[in-house]
């Protein structure tokens, strides 16, 4: 295959015991081909949490954790960004709050970069009940072998 994409293919079967016996051609079937060599950036969270303290009736909360970015691909990945988002559900959307943007340098195959998050929630507010999401390569600048694994869900904050 010359490129990734969806292709129409047809097949024939031949008897293993009598090669002279063949089937006719099948109907056209769609086959999806994806890149097998290339970069593949994946994100995951470790230690994601919110800690709140109340002094004199005023609550201050801080969200901390590490967004781990690894290149699971077979070649170096280009530099890109990673976004940290607070969301009411587990999918990024335009109404979510972008709380941090990280620059992520190029990574060799299997290389990992831990991005340390420390975000102070505005005084008097909490992020309890919101999802902490990390999006690796949010603009799609790095062509990857798997574009569907760029979302890291840190879970619902308490």
Rosetta blueprint (number, residue, H / E / L):
1 X L
2 X L
3 X L
4 X L
5 X E
6 X E
7 X E
8 X E
9 X E
10 X L
11 X L
12 X L
13 X L
14 X E
15 X L
16 X L
17 X L
18 X L
19 X L
20 X L
21 X L
22 X E
23 X L
24 X L
25 X L
26 X L
27 X L
28 X L
29 X E
30 X E
31 X E
32 X E
33 X E
34 X L
35 X L
36 X L
37 X L
38 X L
39 X E
40 X L
41 X E
42 X E
43 X E
44 X E
45 X E
46 X E
47 X E
48 X E
49 X E
50 X E
51 X E
52 X E
53 X E
54 X E
55 X E
56 X L
57 X L
58 X E
59 X E
60 X E
61 X E
62 X E
63 X E
64 X E
65 X E
66 X E
67 X E
68 X E
69 X E
70 X E
71 X E
72 X L
73 X L
74 X L
75 X L
76 X L
77 X E
78 X L
79 X L
80 X E
81 X E
82 X E
83 X E
84 X E
85 X E
86 X E
87 X E
88 X L
89 X L
90 X L
91 X L
92 X L
93 X L
94 X L
95 X L
96 X L
97 X E
98 X E
99 X E
100 X E
101 X E
102 X E
103 X E
104 X E
105 X L
106 X L
107 X E
108 X L
109 X L
110 X L
111 X L
112 X E
113 X E
114 X E
115 X E
116 X E
117 X E
118 X E
119 X E
120 X E
121 X L
122 X L
123 X L
124 X L
125 X L
126 X L
127 X L
128 X L
129 X L
130 X L
131 X E
132 X E
133 X E
134 X E
135 X E
136 X E
137 X L
138 X L
139 X L
140 X L
141 X L
142 X L
143 X L
144 X E
145 X L
146 X L
147 X H
148 X H
149 X H
150 X L
151 X E
152 X E
153 X E
154 X E
155 X E
156 X E
157 X L
158 X L
